[in-house]
Amino acid sequence: MSKLKVVLAGIVTVSVGLLLAACGNNNASTAEKNTLNLSTTAPLDTIDISKSTGFGQTGNVFESFYRLGKNGKPTAGLAKSGSVSKDGKTWTFKLRDAKWSNGDPITAQDFVYSWRRSLNPKTASPYSYLFSGVKNADAVAKGKMKPSAVGISAPNKQTVVVKLNRPIAYFKVLMAYPLFGPQNEKVVNKYGKKYATKAQYQVYSGPFKIKGWNGTNDTWSFVKNNDYWDKKVVKLDKINYQVVKSNNTGYQMYQQGKLDLTPLSSEQVKNLKSNKDFTQYPYSLVRFLLYNFKDKIAVNRKALNNKNIRLALSLSIDRDIVTKKVLGNGSTLPTGFVATDLAKNPTNGQDFAKEQAVKNTVDYNPALAKKYWKQGLKEIGESSLTFNILASNDESDSDQLTQYLQSQWTKELRGIKVNITNVPEKSSDSRAQEGNFDIYLSHWGGDFNDPMTFMQIPMTGTSYNYGKWSDANYDNLVRKAGNQDANDPATRWNDLVSAAKIVNKNQAITPIYQQTTAYLQKPRVHGLIHNTAGTQWSYKYAYVK
C-alpha cells in the first residue's frame, strides 16, 4: 500500500506527484509527430525498481507479469498465462517470449533475482513490505533468512512459481505493480554502483525506455522500446518530460502550445472550470489526521485517547467548505479513511467507501461536536486543551488546511488552542515516526485496487501506524480477511467493511478529503489510461492526433 510515509506521501507521494503535459498541439512549430510532452512537479528520483516509492511514471518503462489496464484491472504483461492452486497459495506464471531493451531474453530467473534483491535488507527497498504474504518474505526483509529462502522459483526459463503463506485476494492486481517485475542480474553486476544512476545504466522491459536522464536533471525522455514484446500497439515514438513546479508556468506553456495537459491550482480552477479543455482525474489518495495515542504530553495523551474528543474534532470540520472553498480544486468528500472508487463489493458491485460509512463521524455537525467536546473534557477532567498540528510544508495545501483547522476548531470548540508546525517533509516524517506530535496532517495513496492498501495503516505494530492506535477487534478482522477468509470473497469483504467501520466509528483516523486533480487537456491527446491507484498513468496506447 502506499506506505504511510506519513502515512504517507509516498506512493502517495508519488501518487500525487505525477502531472502530465504534452507537446504542443495547435502550434505546429512546437508539435512533433507522435511525441507527447509531459510535465512533472519534481525530478525523477530513481529508476531502480527495488528502490522506487511509486511507478506513476516509470510504470511505462518497466513491466511485471501483468500491466494495469482500465478501471484498475490487470491486463496482459510479461506473463502469457497465470494460474493459482485451489488453496490459493501457489501461483504459476508462464512467460511469453520477451526481451530487455538491450536484446537479452527476459527469463524466469530475472523475476527470482529481482524479488530476492528487493527483499534483501542491504537494498533497503521502501516497498519491501508489499511482498508480505509471500513465503518467507517477512523473515528475509528482516534479515532473519537469506534472500534465497523467499517463495519464488524458476523451474525453467519460461516458468515462475510463487508460494504464499496464505491466499492473497488481490494478488493478481498486485502482480501488475512494476516492483514485482524482473531485473537483469547481468546488467546490475555489469554496472555495479552505477546501476540505475543514469538512463544508460539500466535496461527496460516496458513499452518505452528512458533517454537523457543523468540522475539529477529536470528534463528526460521516454522513447519507444523496439524490443518490447507488444511494440506493434505502441503509437508514440517519444514522451518528453520537464519539471514544471508552478501551475502558472504550466498554464503559460499550455497556452503557448507546449503542453497538452497541465494541472491547475484551486484559483485557476475557479477561472477555468468552463473551459472546453477542462477535465479532472481522481486519485485514491486521502488526506487525513493522525492522532498520537502515545502522546508524550500526558494531558494530550489522555485527551486523544478519548473518543468524544476525536469525534468533536472531526464533526467540527466542514468538509464541503474545505473542498469547495479552501481548496476549490474538485477534491471530494470522504466517507471514511478508505478511498472511494478503489474497490467494489464482489457480490453487488457497491463501492467499499459507501459500505464503510458511519453516520455522524465525518459529517459537519457543530452542535453534536460541541456536545462531544463538553462530554470529553468532563471525562478527562480538563476545561481546556492545547494541540499542535504537525504538517509538511512540502505539500501545497498544508498551509491552507492547518490554518483552516486552527480557525475552525477555535471557533467551534470552547477551550481549545491550536498551534501549527509546518516543516519540510523530511522533518515532519521524522517527528511523526518518533512520536513527536499531537495531531499529524498526513495522507495515503493506494498502491493497488483493494481496501487492504489502506487497511494496513491502523494495524497494531505496523511501521506506518505513527499514532500507535490499537484495537484487537480491528486487527482480528483484518487478519481474518487475510487468512481463513481470503478465499471467500464475500466473507473477506464483510470482514474488511466491519474493520473499517471500527476505525471510522472511533475516528482513529480522521479523513478530510480525497484528492481529485483538475487539468486542462488538449483535444489532440487520446488513449491515456488513468487509474486512481498503483501505476496511475499508462501511455502504452496513447497517441496524438
C-alpha positions in Angstrom: 0.0 0.0 0.0 1.1 3.4 -0.3 3.1 3.4 2.6 2.1 5.7 5.0 5.0 7.6 4.7 3.2 9.9 6.5 1.1 7.7 6.3 2.4 8.7 3.6 3.2 10.8 1.0 5.0 8.2 -0.7 3.2 6.2 -3.0 1.1 8.7 -2.4 3.7 10.9 -2.6 4.4 9.6 -5.9 0.8 9.1 -6.5 0.3 12.8 -6.0 3.4 13.9 -7.7 2.8 13.0 -11.4 1.4 15.6 -13.7 1.1 15.3 -17.4 1.6 17.7 -20.1 2.0 17.2 -23.7 3.8 18.7 -26.6 2.1 21.5 -28.3 -0.9 20.9 -30.3 -2.4 23.7 -32.3 1.1 25.3 -32.6 2.7 23.3 -35.5 6.1 24.8 -34.8 6.4 23.1 -31.4 4.4 19.9 -32.1 6.5 16.8 -33.1 4.8 13.9 -34.7 4.0 11.0 -32.4 5.5 12.9 -29.5 3.9 13.7 -26.2 5.4 16.2 -23.7 4.6 15.6 -20.1 5.4 17.7 -17.0 6.1 16.5 -13.5 6.4 18.5 -10.3 9.7 17.1 -9.3 12.8 15.4 -10.8 12.7 11.7 -11.3 14.3 10.3 -8.1 15.2 6.8 -9.1 14.9 4.2 -11.9 15.8 1.3 -9.7 12.5 -0.6 -9.2 13.8 -2.1 -5.9 14.2 1.4 -4.5 11.3 3.3 -6.1 8.4 4.6 -4.0 6.0 4.6 -6.8 5.5 3.9 -10.5 3.0 6.5 -11.8 5.6 7.5 -14.4 8.1 4.6 -14.7 5.4 2.0 -14.9 5.7 2.8 -18.6 9.3 1.6 -18.9 9.0 -1.4 -16.6 6.6 -4.3 -16.7 5.6 -7.2 -14.5 3.6 -10.3 -15.1 0.6 -8.0 -15.9 0.0 -4.4 -16.6 -2.7 -2.2 -15.1 -5.4 -1.5 -17.6 -8.6 0.5 -17.4 -10.5 0.6 -14.1 -7.6 -0.9 -12.2 -7.9 -4.3 -14.0 -4.8 -6.3 -14.7 -4.1 -6.9 -18.4 -1.5 -8.7 -20.4 2.1 -8.2 -19.4 5.2 -10.4 -19.5 3.2 -13.5 -18.5 1.2 -15.1 -21.2 -0.7 -17.0 -18.5 -1.1 -17.2 -14.8 -2.9 -19.9 -12.7 -3.5 -20.4 -9.0 -3.9 -23.6 -7.0 -7.2 -24.5 -5.3 -5.9 -23.5 -1.9 -4.9 -20.1 -3.3 -1.3 -20.4 -2.1 0.6 -21.3 -5.2 0.7 -19.2 -8.4 2.3 -20.4 -11.6 3.2 -17.9 -14.4 4.2 -18.9 -17.9 6.2 -16.2 -19.5 5.9 -15.1 -23.1 8.9 -14.6 -25.4 10.0 -11.2 -24.4 13.3 -9.2 -24.5 15.0 -6.5 -22.5 15.7 -3.2 -24.3 19.3 -4.4 -24.9 18.1 -7.6 -26.6 18.6 -10.0 -23.8 15.8 -12.5 -23.3 13.6 -11.9 -20.2 13.6 -15.2 -18.2 12.0 -16.6 -15.1 15.3 -16.2 -13.3 15.1 -12.5 -13.8 12.0 -12.4 -11.6 13.6 -14.6 -9.0 16.6 -12.4 -8.9 14.5 -9.2 -8.7 12.4 -10.4 -5.8 15.5 -11.5 -3.8 17.2 -8.2 -4.5 14.2 -6.1 -3.4 13.8 -8.2 -0.2 17.5 -8.2 0.7 17.8 -5.8 3.7 21.0 -4.4 2.1 18.9 -3.0 -0.7 16.7 -1.1 1.7 13.7 -1.3 -0.5 11.0 1.2 0.8 8.3 -1.1 -0.6 9.6 -4.4 0.6 6.5 -4.7 2.9 4.4 -5.2 -0.2 5.9 -8.7 -0.5 4.3 -9.7 2.8 2.3 -12.9 2.4 4.9 -14.4 0.1 6.5 -17.4 1.8 9.4 -16.2 4.0 9.3 -12.7 2.6 8.9 -11.0 6.0 11.7 -13.0 7.5 14.0 -12.2 4.6 13.2 -8.5 4.7 14.1 -8.5 8.4 17.4 -10.2 7.8 16.3 -13.4 9.6 16.6 -15.6 6.5 18.7 -15.5 3.3 17.1 -13.9 0.2 17.2 -17.4 -1.4 14.5 -18.5 1.0 11.8 -16.3 -0.4 9.0 -18.2 -2.0 9.7 -17.7 -5.7 11.4 -20.2 -8.0 12.1 -20.8 -11.7 11.6 -24.4 -12.7 12.6 -23.5 -16.2 13.3 -20.3 -18.2 9.7 -19.6 -19.0 8.0 -20.6 -15.7 7.8 -18.7 -12.4 6.3 -20.3 -9.3 5.3 -18.2 -6.3 4.5 -19.7 -2.9 2.3 -17.8 -0.5 1.8 -18.2 3.3 -1.9 -17.6 2.7 -4.2 -16.7 -0.2 -4.0 -13.1 -1.2 -7.2 -12.0 -2.7 -5.6 -9.1 -4.6 -2.5 -10.9 -5.7 -3.2 -10.7 -9.4 -3.6 -7.0 -9.4 -0.6 -6.7 -7.1 1.4 -8.5 -9.8 0.7 -5.6 -12.2 2.9 -3.4 -10.0 6.4 -2.9 -11.6 8.0 -3.6 -8.2 7.3 -7.3 -8.8 8.8 -7.3 -12.3 12.1 -8.7 -13.4 15.6 -7.3 -13.2 18.6 -8.2 -15.3 21.2 -9.5 -13.0 23.9 -9.4 -15.7 23.2 -5.6 -16.1 23.2 -5.0 -12.3 26.6 -6.7 -11.9 28.0 -5.0 -15.0 27.3 -1.5 -13.8 27.8 -2.2 -10.0 27.3 1.1 -8.1 26.5 2.9 -11.3 23.4 0.7 -11.8 20.3 2.8 -12.4 22.1 6.0 -11.6 21.7 7.2 -15.2 19.4 6.1 -18.0 22.1 4.3 -19.9 22.9 2.2 -16.8 19.6 0.4 -16.9 17.6 -1.9 -19.2 13.8 -1.7 -19.7 11.0 -4.3 -20.0 8.1 -1.9 -20.8 6.7 -0.1 -23.9 9.3 2.7 -23.5 12.9 3.1 -22.4 14.5 6.2 -20.8 16.9 8.6 -22.6 18.7 11.6 -21.3 18.3 11.1 -17.5 21.5 11.7 -15.6 20.2 11.3 -12.1 19.6 14.9 -11.3 18.4 16.8 -14.4 15.0 18.4 -14.9 14.4 17.0 -18.4 14.4 13.5 -19.9 12.6 11.4 -22.4 10.9 8.1 -22.8 11.4 6.6 -26.3 9.6 3.7 -27.9 11.2 0.4 -26.9 11.5 -1.6 -30.2 12.4 -4.7 -28.2 9.1 -4.6 -26.3 7.0 -7.7 -26.9 3.9 -5.8 -27.8 5.6 -2.9 -29.7 3.0 -3.0 -32.5 0.3 -1.3 -30.4 2.6 1.4 -29.1 1.9 4.5 -31.2 4.0 7.2 -29.5 7.6 7.4 -30.6 8.6 9.7 -27.7 7.5 11.2 -24.5 9.4 14.3 -23.3 9.4 15.2 -19.6 10.1 18.5 -18.0 9.9 19.6 -14.4 7.3 22.4 -14.0 7.0 23.4 -10.4 4.5 26.2 -10.9 0.9 25.9 -12.0 1.1 29.3 -13.5 4.2 28.4 -15.6 2.4 25.2 -16.7 -0.7 27.2 -17.8 1.5 29.6 -19.8 3.2 26.7 -21.5 -0.2 25.1 -22.3 -1.3 28.4 -23.8 1.8 28.5 -25.9 1.1 25.1 -27.3 4.0 23.4 -25.4 1.8 21.3 -23.1 -1.1 19.1 -23.9 -2.2 18.7 -20.3 -1.4 20.8 -17.3 -2.6 20.7 -13.7 -4.5 23.6 -12.2 -4.3 25.3 -8.9 -7.5 26.0 -6.9 -7.5 29.6 -8.1 -7.1 28.5 -11.7 -10.0 26.0 -11.4 -12.3 28.8 -10.4 -11.4 30.7 -13.5 -11.1 27.8 -16.0 -13.9 25.4 -15.0 -16.0 26.4 -18.0 -13.0 26.0 -20.4 -13.7 23.3 -23.0 -10.3 21.7 -22.2 -11.1 21.4 -18.5 -11.0 17.9 -17.1 -10.5 16.1 -13.8 -8.6 12.9 -12.8 -9.3 11.3 -9.4 -6.8 9.6 -7.1 -7.1 7.1 -4.4 -5.4 9.5 -2.0 -7.0 10.6 1.2 -5.8 13.5 3.3 -6.4 12.8 7.0 -5.4 13.5 10.6 -3.5 11.0 12.7 -3.8 11.3 16.5 -1.0 10.4 18.8 -2.4 7.8 21.2 1.0 7.7 22.9 1.5 11.4 23.1 4.4 12.4 25.3 2.3 15.2 26.9 0.2 13.4 29.5 -2.9 15.6 29.2 -2.9 15.4 25.4 -2.4 11.6 25.6 -5.4 11.4 27.8 -7.4 13.7 25.5 -6.6 12.0 22.2 -7.4 8.6 23.7 -10.9 9.9 24.4 -13.3 9.0 21.6 -15.6 12.0 22.3 -12.7 14.4 21.8 -11.8 12.9 18.5 -15.4 12.9 17.3 -15.7 16.5 18.3 -12.6 17.4 16.3 -14.0 15.5 13.2 -17.6 16.8 13.4 -16.3 20.4 13.6 -14.7 20.2 10.2 -16.9 21.5 7.3 -15.5 19.3 4.6 -17.8 20.9 2.0 -16.2 24.2 2.7 -12.7 22.6 2.6 -13.2 21.0 -0.8 -15.2 23.9 -2.4 -13.7 27.0 -0.8 -10.4 26.3 0.9 -9.1 24.0 -1.8 -11.6 24.5 -4.7 -9.8 22.0 -6.9 -12.5 19.4 -7.3 -11.4 17.2 -4.4 -14.3 15.1 -3.0 -15.8 14.4 0.4 -14.6 11.2 2.2 -16.9 8.6 3.8 -14.1 7.2 5.9 -10.4 6.5 5.7 -10.5 4.2 2.7 -10.8 5.9 -0.7 -13.8 6.0 -2.9 -13.7 4.2 -6.3 -11.0 1.9 -5.1 -12.8 -1.4 -4.8 -16.3 -2.8 -5.4 -18.3 -5.4 -3.5 -17.8 -8.7 -5.3 -21.4 -9.6 -4.7 -23.4 -6.5 -5.6 -20.8 -4.1 -7.0 -21.3 -1.4 -4.3 -18.3 0.8 -3.5 -16.4 -0.1 -0.4 -16.5 3.6 0.6 -20.2 3.6 0.8 -20.3 0.5 2.9 -17.7 1.7 5.4 -19.6 4.9 6.2 -20.7 5.5 9.8 -23.3 8.2 10.5 -22.2 11.3 12.5 -18.5 10.7 12.1 -17.4 12.8 9.1 -20.5 15.0 8.8 -20.3 18.7 9.7 -22.4 18.9 12.8 -21.2 21.7 15.1 -23.9 21.1 17.7 -23.1 17.5 18.1 -19.4 18.4 18.1 -19.9 20.8 21.0 -21.8 18.1 22.9 -19.0 15.5 22.4 -16.3 18.1 23.3 -18.0 19.1 26.5 -18.5 15.5 27.4 -14.9 14.5 26.5 -13.5 17.4 28.6 -15.6 16.3 31.6 -14.4 12.7 31.2 -10.7 13.6 31.3 -11.1 16.3 33.9 -10.0 19.2 31.9 -11.5 22.6 30.9 -9.1 23.4 28.1 -6.7 21.7 25.7 -3.8 22.9 23.6 -2.9 20.8 20.5 -0.1 21.2 18.0 -0.8 20.2 14.3 2.3 18.8 12.6 2.4 19.1 8.8 4.8 19.0 5.8 5.2 22.4 4.1 6.3 20.4 1.0 2.6 19.6 0.5 0.9 22.5 -1.4 -2.2 22.5 0.7 -0.7 22.2 4.2 -0.8 25.9 5.0 -4.4 26.2 3.9 -5.6 23.2 5.7 -3.8 23.8 9.0 -4.9 27.4 9.1 -8.5 26.3 8.4 -8.4 23.7 11.2 -6.9 26.2 13.6 -9.6 28.7 12.8 -12.5 26.3 12.7 -11.7 24.4 15.9 -11.1 27.6 17.8 -14.5 28.9 16.6 -16.4 25.7 17.3 -14.8 24.2 20.4 -14.6 26.3 23.6 -11.3 26.0 25.5 -9.2 24.7 22.6 -6.0 26.3 21.5 -4.3 25.1 18.3 -0.7 25.7 17.3 0.8 24.8 13.9 4.2 23.3 13.0 4.7 23.3 9.2 8.2 21.9 8.4 9.8 20.1 5.4 8.5 16.6 4.8 11.8 15.0 5.9 11.5 16.7 9.2 7.7 16.1 9.7 8.1 12.5 8.7 10.9 12.0 11.2 9.0 13.7 14.0 5.9 11.5 13.3 7.9 8.3 13.3 9.4 9.3 16.6 6.0 10.2 18.1 6.8 13.9 18.5 3.4 15.2 17.6 -0.2 15.7 18.9 -2.1 15.7 15.6 -0.4 14.9 12.3 -1.8 16.1 8.9 -0.9 13.2 6.7 -2.1 11.3 3.6 -2.1 7.9 2.0 -2.4 6.9 -1.7 -3.4 3.4 -2.7 -0.9 1.2 -4.3 -3.4 -1.3 -5.7 -7.2 -1.6 -6.1 -8.2 -3.3 -2.9 -9.2 -1.9 0.5 -6.2 -3.7 2.1 -3.9 -1.0 0.7 -5.5 1.3 3.3 -6.4 -1.2 6.0 -2.8 -1.8 6.9 -2.3 1.7 8.2 -4.1 1.3 11.6 -2.9 -2.3 12.3 -1.2 -2.7 15.7 2.6 -2.5 15.4 2.9 -1.5 11.7 5.6 1.0 10.9 3.1 3.3 9.3 0.8 3.5 12.4 2.6 6.6 13.7 -0.2 7.3 16.1 0.1 3.9 17.8 -3.7 3.3 17.8 -4.5 -0.3 18.6 -7.8 -2.2 18.6 -7.8 -6.0 18.9 -11.1 -6.4 17.1 -9.8 -4.4 14.1 -6.6 -6.4 14.0 -8.5 -9.7 14.2 -10.9 -8.8 11.4 -8.1 -7.7 9.1 -6.1 -10.8 9.8 -9.2 -12.9 9.3 -9.7 -11.3 5.9 -6.1 -12.1 5.0 -6.1 -15.7 6.3 -9.1 -18.0 6.8 -11.5 -15.9 4.7 -9.0 -15.0 2.0 -10.5 -17.5 -0.5 -14.1 -16.4 0.3 -14.6 -13.1 -1.5 -17.9 -12.2 0.1 -16.9 -13.0 3.7 -13.5 -11.4 3.2 -15.3 -8.2 2.0 -17.6 -8.2 5.1 -14.5 -8.6 7.4 -12.9 -5.5 5.9 -16.1 -3.4 5.9 -16.6 -4.3 9.6 -13.0 -3.4 10.3 -13.2 -0.1 8.5 -16.3 0.8 10.5 -14.4 0.3 13.7 -11.8 2.9 12.6 -14.5 5.3 11.3 -16.8 4.9 14.3 -13.9 5.7 16.7 -12.3 8.3 14.4 -8.9 6.7 15.0 -8.1 8.4 11.7 -10.0 11.5 10.7 -10.3 11.9 6.9 -10.5 15.4 5.4 -10.8 15.0 1.7 -10.0 12.7 -1.3 -7.8 14.1 -4.0 -9.0 15.0 -7.4 -6.7 17.0 -9.7 -8.1 19.3 -12.3 -6.3 19.8 -15.6 -6.5 21.5 -19.0 -6.1 18.8 -21.7 -5.7 19.4 -25.4 -8.3 17.5 -27.5 -5.4 16.1 -29.6 -4.5 13.7 -26.8 -6.1 10.2 -27.0 -5.7 6.8 -25.4 -4.5 7.8 -22.0 -5.3 5.2 -19.3 -5.6 6.8 -15.8 -6.1 4.7 -12.6 -6.7 6.0 -9.2 -4.2 3.7 -7.5 -0.9 2.0 -8.4 0.6 2.9 -11.8 -1.7 5.8 -12.4 -0.7 6.7 -15.9 -0.3 4.3 -18.9 0.8 5.6 -22.3 1.1 2.3 -24.0 -2.0 3.0 -26.1 -1.7 6.8 -26.1 -1.5 8.8 -29.3 -1.7 12.4 -30.5 -3.9 13.4 -33.4 
